[in-house]
Amino acid sequence: MKFVTDITEKEYREFWEKNEYNHFLQSYEWGQIQKKNRNQTPVYVGMRDEKGNILCEALLLKKSTPLHMCYFYSPRGFTMDFNNQELLEAFTKGLKEFLKEQNAIYLKLDPPIMYQEVDENAKKIEGGKNNYELFNNIVKLGYHHNGFNLLYDHNQPRFTFRTFFNKYETFDDVVKSFHTSFYRPIKRSYNYDLEIYMDDSIDTFYNLAELVASKDGFNAYPHDYYKNVNDYFSKHGYIKIFNAKINPTKLIEKFKKELENEKKDNRKEKIRKDIEYFENLAKEHPTEYTCASLICTYSKKGSWSLYIGNDEAAAYTGTVNRLYYEYIKDAYENKYEYADLFGVCGDPTTKFKNLAGIFEYKRKIGGDCVEFVGEFDLINKPFWYHVLPVLLKVYRGVRKIIKR
């Protein structure tokens, strides 16, 4: 086996697409996206056998620092079976030499390996499955573990909700796993004649995403960030954008006709409420318009709901829940192994921003709560590894002062 840095785009993509351990954050395209969006240099490394066949590979994102040093980040770790101890050991040895050659301080990775089985509230299931032995083997190879964080204080969330389709015989069984309070708005959404369609542009999504970011206390990415994600992933079918349209004027006409024929007083009251709501909405949107947009990404076996954008009308009509439903249904019908909701915190009681609210919403969609092993650092320069965070904190503080 030989450590290599000469993997071509074609070779890298072909191996990644066929490998059962792949993740969209390990893809060739993600490296190019980060190059455009974050000014990071993607480096594609791996191991070859004596015939030149690729045995494993990894995307390393390089960030330069002062004094001609750098550090690397491998998003969601290496494309390989981490249980293959011989291969992991050989690859790690090659990476250590590579870090020396690059004058790198460290390499960070956060592999999508389950740490231990947890329940729907992210609590350990006693007697459940775990990967403690694998975790210890990684540490023994010289990787420093950064702790079992519960919030979004590392590069990627350490918990997620994931629906594994092999647990269900039919899609109806998947639907039965939804919490009733999540499924109820989905059924209600059919009253509003939503048009679900696929989009190839992120313009509509971006306008809606800013509304969600503001509500949840996060900053939305710039327009070009989402455009680059779409441009690179769409070339190879790694992305889908689910949109939903409503037409306030047509809905007003529909509900007025229903009101004329309705006999039950409680139902009349509900119809009048809908009419009033859509008459107000029609002042701003008299014709059909898109009220919600969901961006999803894909690998060989997995699917991830990545970014959501919606306005208040989408919440009123149950459209947000409906788009997640359509995404999960599409993933099931296209025979992906799972539908991942791409991250939650590990503390459903936290008061930090709206993390608890996001956790509760995704919990109600169903599936399994998954706890990953977290971040590891392969350290090449111990002194600078400890000094760098202090220097970066000072540097960022000075930049903020200058910008004022």
C-alpha positions as CSV (number, residue, x, y, z in Angstrom):
1,M,0.0,0.0,0.0
2,K,1.2,3.5,-0.8
3,F,0.0,6.9,0.4
4,V,-0.7,9.2,-2.6
5,T,-1.6,12.8,-3.4
6,D,-2.1,12.3,-7.1
7,I,-5.7,11.2,-7.2
8,T,-7.5,12.7,-10.2
9,E,-11.0,14.2,-10.2
10,K,-12.3,11.2,-12.2
11,E,-10.7,8.6,-9.9
12,Y,-11.8,10.4,-6.7
13,R,-15.4,10.7,-7.8
14,E,-15.6,7.1,-9.1
15,F,-14.3,5.7,-5.9
16,W,-16.5,7.9,-3.7
17,E,-19.6,7.1,-5.7
18,K,-19.1,3.4,-5.3
19,N,-17.9,3.3,-1.7
20,E,-20.6,2.3,0.8
21,Y,-19.1,4.6,3.5
22,N,-19.3,7.8,1.5
23,H,-20.8,11.1,2.8
24,F,-21.6,14.1,0.7
25,L,-19.2,16.2,2.7
26,Q,-16.4,13.9,1.6
27,S,-17.2,14.4,-2.1
28,Y,-14.9,16.0,-4.7
29,E,-17.5,18.7,-5.3
30,W,-17.6,19.7,-1.6
31,G,-13.9,20.5,-1.8
32,Q,-14.5,22.8,-4.8
33,I,-17.4,24.4,-3.0
34,Q,-15.3,25.2,0.0
35,K,-12.6,26.6,-2.3
36,K,-15.0,29.1,-3.7
37,N,-16.9,29.8,-0.5
38,R,-14.3,29.8,2.2
39,N,-11.0,30.2,0.3
40,Q,-9.8,26.8,1.5
41,T,-7.5,24.7,-0.7
42,P,-8.9,21.1,-1.4
43,V,-6.3,18.3,-1.4
44,Y,-7.4,14.8,-2.4
45,V,-5.3,12.1,-0.9
46,G,-5.6,8.3,-0.4
47,M,-4.0,4.9,-0.5
48,R,-3.3,2.8,-3.6
49,D,-2.4,-0.9,-3.8
50,E,0.4,-2.3,-5.8
51,K,-1.8,-2.3,-9.0
52,G,-2.7,1.4,-8.5
53,N,-6.2,0.8,-7.3
54,I,-7.5,3.2,-4.7
55,L,-8.2,1.6,-1.3
56,C,-9.4,4.7,0.5
57,E,-9.4,8.4,0.0
58,A,-10.0,11.7,1.8
59,L,-10.8,15.3,1.1
60,L,-8.5,17.6,3.1
61,L,-9.3,21.3,3.2
62,K,-6.2,23.3,3.7
63,K,-6.1,26.7,5.5
64,S,-2.9,28.7,5.7
65,T,-1.7,30.4,8.8
66,P,1.1,33.0,9.5
67,L,4.7,31.8,9.7
68,H,4.2,29.6,6.6
69,M,2.2,27.0,8.4
70,C,-1.3,25.5,7.8
71,Y,-3.9,23.2,9.2
72,F,-6.3,20.7,7.5
73,Y,-9.9,19.6,8.0
74,S,-11.3,16.4,6.6
75,P,-15.1,16.9,6.7
76,R,-16.8,13.8,7.9
77,G,-13.5,12.0,7.8
78,F,-12.1,9.5,5.3
79,T,-14.0,7.5,2.7
80,M,-13.2,4.1,4.1
81,D,-14.2,1.4,6.5
82,F,-12.7,2.6,9.8
83,N,-12.9,-1.0,11.1
84,N,-10.2,-2.0,8.6
85,Q,-7.4,-1.5,11.1
86,E,-4.6,-2.4,8.8
87,L,-5.7,0.2,6.2
88,L,-6.5,2.9,8.8
89,E,-3.1,2.4,10.4
90,A,-1.2,2.6,7.0
91,F,-3.3,5.7,6.0
92,T,-2.6,7.4,9.3
93,K,1.1,6.8,8.9
94,G,1.0,8.4,5.5
95,L,-1.0,11.3,6.8
96,K,1.5,12.0,9.5
97,E,4.3,12.2,6.9
98,F,2.1,14.4,4.7
99,L,1.5,16.8,7.6
100,K,5.2,17.1,8.2
101,E,5.9,17.8,4.5
102,Q,3.1,20.5,4.5
103,N,4.5,22.1,7.7
104,A,0.9,21.6,9.0
105,I,-0.1,22.1,12.6
106,Y,-2.8,19.4,12.7
107,L,-5.5,17.6,10.7
108,K,-9.1,17.6,12.0
109,L,-11.7,15.0,11.1
110,D,-15.2,14.1,12.3
111,P,-16.1,10.7,10.9
112,P,-19.8,9.7,10.7
113,I,-19.3,6.8,13.0
114,M,-22.0,6.1,15.6
115,Y,-20.6,6.3,19.1
116,Q,-23.4,4.6,21.0
117,E,-27.1,4.0,20.7
118,V,-29.3,6.7,22.1
119,D,-33.0,7.2,22.5
120,E,-35.1,9.9,20.9
121,N,-34.0,12.4,23.6
122,A,-30.3,11.7,22.9
123,K,-29.8,9.7,26.1
124,K,-27.7,6.6,26.1
125,I,-29.6,3.3,25.8
126,E,-28.2,0.9,28.4
127,G,-27.1,-2.3,26.8
128,G,-27.4,-0.8,23.3
129,K,-25.0,-1.0,20.4
130,N,-21.7,1.0,20.6
131,N,-18.4,1.5,18.8
132,Y,-16.3,2.0,21.9
133,E,-13.6,-0.4,20.7
134,L,-13.3,1.4,17.3
135,F,-13.2,4.7,19.1
136,N,-10.3,3.5,21.3
137,N,-8.5,2.1,18.3
138,I,-8.6,5.5,16.6
139,V,-7.2,7.2,19.8
140,K,-4.5,4.5,20.0
141,L,-3.3,5.5,16.5
142,G,-2.5,9.0,17.8
143,Y,-5.7,10.9,17.1
144,H,-6.6,13.4,19.9
145,H,-10.4,13.4,20.7
146,N,-11.9,16.8,21.3
147,G,-14.7,15.7,23.7
148,F,-18.3,14.8,23.5
149,N,-19.8,18.2,22.8
150,L,-23.6,18.7,22.9
151,L,-24.1,22.0,21.1
152,Y,-23.0,23.3,17.7
153,D,-19.5,24.2,19.0
154,H,-17.6,22.1,16.5
155,N,-17.5,21.9,12.7
156,Q,-20.4,19.5,12.4
157,P,-23.3,18.6,14.7
158,R,-22.5,15.5,16.7
159,F,-26.1,14.3,16.7
160,T,-28.7,13.9,14.0
161,F,-32.1,12.3,13.3
162,R,-32.0,9.6,10.6
163,T,-34.8,7.4,9.2
164,F,-33.3,4.0,8.2
165,F,-35.7,2.6,5.6
166,N,-34.7,-1.0,6.1
167,K,-36.7,-0.9,9.4
168,Y,-40.0,-0.5,7.4
169,E,-41.8,-2.7,5.0
170,T,-43.7,0.1,3.2
171,F,-43.7,3.8,3.1
172,D,-47.0,3.8,5.0
173,D,-45.0,2.2,7.9
174,V,-42.5,5.1,7.6
175,V,-45.4,7.6,7.9
176,K,-46.7,5.8,11.0
177,S,-43.4,6.6,12.7
178,F,-44.2,10.4,12.4
179,H,-45.4,12.0,15.6
180,T,-49.1,12.9,15.2
181,S,-48.4,16.6,15.8
182,F,-46.0,16.5,12.8
183,Y,-48.3,14.5,10.5
184,R,-51.4,16.6,11.3
185,P,-50.2,19.7,9.3
186,I,-49.2,17.4,6.4
187,K,-52.8,16.2,6.1
188,R,-54.0,19.8,6.5
189,S,-51.6,21.0,3.7
190,Y,-53.7,19.1,1.1
191,N,-56.6,21.6,1.8
192,Y,-54.5,24.4,0.3
193,D,-53.8,22.8,-3.2
194,L,-50.0,23.0,-2.9
195,E,-48.0,22.6,-6.0
196,I,-44.8,20.6,-5.2
197,Y,-42.1,21.1,-7.8
198,M,-38.4,20.7,-8.3
199,D,-36.3,23.9,-8.8
200,D,-32.9,24.3,-10.5
201,S,-32.2,27.8,-9.1
202,I,-31.5,28.9,-5.5
203,D,-32.9,32.4,-5.9
204,T,-36.3,31.7,-4.4
205,F,-34.8,29.5,-1.7
206,Y,-32.3,32.3,-0.7
207,N,-35.0,34.9,-0.1
208,L,-36.9,32.4,2.1
209,A,-33.8,31.2,3.9
210,E,-33.1,34.6,5.3
211,L,-36.5,34.6,7.1
212,V,-35.7,31.2,8.8
213,A,-32.2,32.3,9.8
214,S,-33.6,35.5,11.4
215,K,-36.2,33.5,13.4
216,D,-33.7,30.8,14.6
217,G,-31.0,33.3,15.6
218,F,-28.5,32.4,12.9
219,N,-26.9,34.3,10.1
220,A,-27.9,33.2,6.6
221,Y,-25.1,32.4,4.1
222,P,-24.6,34.8,1.3
223,H,-26.4,34.2,-2.0
224,D,-23.2,33.0,-3.7
225,Y,-22.6,30.3,-1.1
226,Y,-25.9,28.6,-1.9
227,K,-25.3,29.2,-5.7
228,N,-21.9,27.4,-5.5
229,V,-23.4,24.5,-3.6
230,N,-26.1,24.1,-6.3
231,D,-23.8,24.7,-9.2
232,Y,-21.3,22.0,-8.2
233,F,-23.7,19.4,-6.9
234,S,-26.2,19.7,-9.7
235,K,-23.6,18.7,-12.3
236,H,-23.7,15.1,-11.0
237,G,-27.2,14.9,-9.6
238,Y,-26.1,15.2,-5.9
239,I,-28.8,17.8,-5.1
240,K,-32.5,18.4,-5.3
241,I,-34.5,21.5,-4.4
242,F,-38.1,20.8,-3.3
243,N,-40.3,23.9,-3.6
244,A,-44.0,24.5,-2.8
245,K,-46.4,27.0,-4.4
246,I,-49.7,28.3,-3.2
247,N,-52.2,30.6,-5.0
248,P,-54.0,32.9,-2.5
249,T,-56.6,34.2,-5.0
250,K,-57.6,30.7,-6.2
251,L,-57.8,29.5,-2.6
252,I,-60.1,32.4,-1.7
253,E,-62.5,31.4,-4.5
254,K,-62.3,27.8,-3.5
255,F,-63.1,28.4,0.2
256,K,-66.0,30.8,-0.6
257,K,-67.6,28.1,-2.6
258,E,-67.1,25.6,0.2
259,L,-68.6,28.1,2.6
260,E,-71.8,28.3,0.6
261,N,-72.3,24.6,0.8
262,E,-71.1,24.0,4.4
263,K,-73.7,23.1,7.0
264,K,-71.6,22.7,10.1
265,D,-71.0,25.9,12.2
266,N,-67.6,24.9,13.4
267,R,-66.4,24.1,9.9
268,K,-67.9,27.4,8.6
269,E,-65.8,29.2,11.2
270,K,-62.6,27.5,10.0
271,I,-63.4,28.3,6.4
272,R,-64.0,32.0,7.2
273,K,-60.7,32.1,9.1
274,D,-59.0,30.7,5.9
275,I,-60.7,33.2,3.7
276,E,-59.7,36.1,5.9
277,Y,-56.1,34.8,6.1
278,F,-55.7,34.5,2.3
279,E,-57.4,37.8,1.6
280,N,-54.7,39.4,3.7
281,L,-52.0,37.4,2.0
282,A,-53.4,38.2,-1.5
283,K,-52.7,41.9,-0.9
284,E,-49.0,41.0,-1.2
285,H,-49.2,37.8,-3.3
286,P,-52.3,38.0,-5.4
287,T,-51.2,35.1,-7.7
288,E,-49.3,31.9,-7.1
289,Y,-45.9,32.1,-5.3
290,T,-43.4,29.8,-3.6
291,C,-43.7,29.9,0.2
292,A,-41.2,27.1,1.1
293,S,-38.0,25.6,-0.3
294,L,-35.9,22.7,0.9
295,I,-32.4,21.9,-0.4
296,C,-31.3,18.2,-0.1
297,T,-28.1,16.5,-1.0
298,Y,-27.2,12.9,-1.8
299,S,-24.5,10.2,-1.9
300,K,-24.6,6.6,-3.1
301,K,-26.7,5.4,-0.1
302,G,-27.8,8.4,1.9
303,S,-29.8,11.6,1.6
304,W,-29.7,14.7,3.7
305,S,-32.1,17.6,4.1
306,L,-29.6,20.5,4.2
307,Y,-31.2,23.9,4.1
308,I,-34.8,25.1,4.6
309,G,-36.4,28.4,3.7
310,N,-40.0,29.4,4.3
311,D,-42.3,32.3,5.1
312,E,-45.2,32.6,7.6
313,A,-47.8,31.3,5.1
314,A,-45.8,28.0,4.8
315,A,-46.3,27.5,8.6
316,Y,-50.0,28.4,8.4
317,T,-50.6,25.9,5.6
318,G,-48.4,23.0,6.9
319,T,-46.1,23.4,3.9
320,V,-42.9,23.0,5.8
321,N,-43.9,19.6,7.2
322,R,-45.2,18.7,3.7
323,L,-41.8,19.4,2.1
324,Y,-40.0,17.2,4.6
325,Y,-42.6,14.5,3.9
326,E,-42.0,14.8,0.1
327,Y,-38.2,14.7,0.7
328,I,-38.5,11.5,2.8
329,K,-40.9,9.9,0.4
330,D,-38.7,10.7,-2.6
331,A,-35.6,9.2,-0.8
332,Y,-37.6,6.1,0.0
333,E,-38.9,5.6,-3.5
334,N,-35.4,6.1,-5.0
335,K,-34.1,3.4,-2.7
336,Y,-31.7,5.4,-0.6
337,E,-30.8,3.7,2.7
338,Y,-31.7,6.6,4.9
339,A,-33.0,10.1,5.1
340,D,-30.9,12.3,7.4
341,L,-32.2,15.6,8.9
342,F,-28.6,16.9,9.1
343,G,-27.9,17.7,12.6
344,V,-29.4,18.5,16.0
345,C,-27.8,19.4,19.3
346,G,-27.3,16.7,22.0
347,D,-29.2,18.6,24.7
348,P,-32.9,19.0,24.0
349,T,-33.3,21.2,27.1
350,T,-30.6,23.8,26.1
351,K,-31.6,27.5,26.2
352,F,-29.0,28.4,23.5
353,K,-30.7,30.1,20.6
354,N,-33.4,27.9,19.1
355,L,-31.5,24.6,19.3
356,A,-34.0,22.9,21.6
357,G,-36.9,23.9,19.2
358,I,-35.0,22.5,16.2
359,F,-34.3,19.3,18.1
360,E,-38.0,18.9,19.1
361,Y,-39.2,19.6,15.6
362,K,-36.9,17.0,14.0
363,R,-37.7,14.4,16.8
364,K,-41.3,14.5,15.8
365,I,-40.4,13.7,12.2
366,G,-39.4,10.2,13.5
367,G,-36.4,8.1,12.7
368,D,-33.5,7.3,15.1
369,C,-31.5,9.8,17.0
370,V,-27.8,9.1,16.1
371,E,-24.8,10.1,18.2
372,F,-21.5,10.4,16.3
373,V,-18.0,9.9,17.8
374,G,-17.1,13.6,17.4
375,E,-14.0,15.4,16.3
376,F,-10.4,14.1,16.3
377,D,-7.2,16.0,15.7
378,L,-4.0,14.4,14.3
379,I,-1.4,16.7,15.8
380,N,1.9,17.4,14.0
381,K,3.1,20.5,16.0
382,P,1.9,20.3,19.6
383,F,3.2,23.8,20.6
384,W,1.5,25.6,17.8
385,Y,-1.6,23.4,18.2
386,H,-2.1,25.0,21.6
387,V,-1.0,28.5,20.6
388,L,-3.0,28.7,17.4
389,P,-6.5,29.1,19.1
390,V,-5.2,32.0,21.2
391,L,-3.6,33.7,18.2
392,L,-6.8,33.3,16.1
393,K,-8.9,34.7,18.9
394,V,-6.7,37.8,19.1
395,Y,-6.6,38.1,15.3
396,R,-10.4,38.0,15.0
397,G,-10.8,40.5,17.8
398,V,-8.5,42.9,16.1
399,R,-10.4,42.5,12.8
400,K,-13.7,43.3,14.6
401,I,-12.1,46.5,16.0
402,I,-10.8,47.6,12.6
403,K,-14.2,47.1,11.0
404,R,-15.9,49.4,13.4
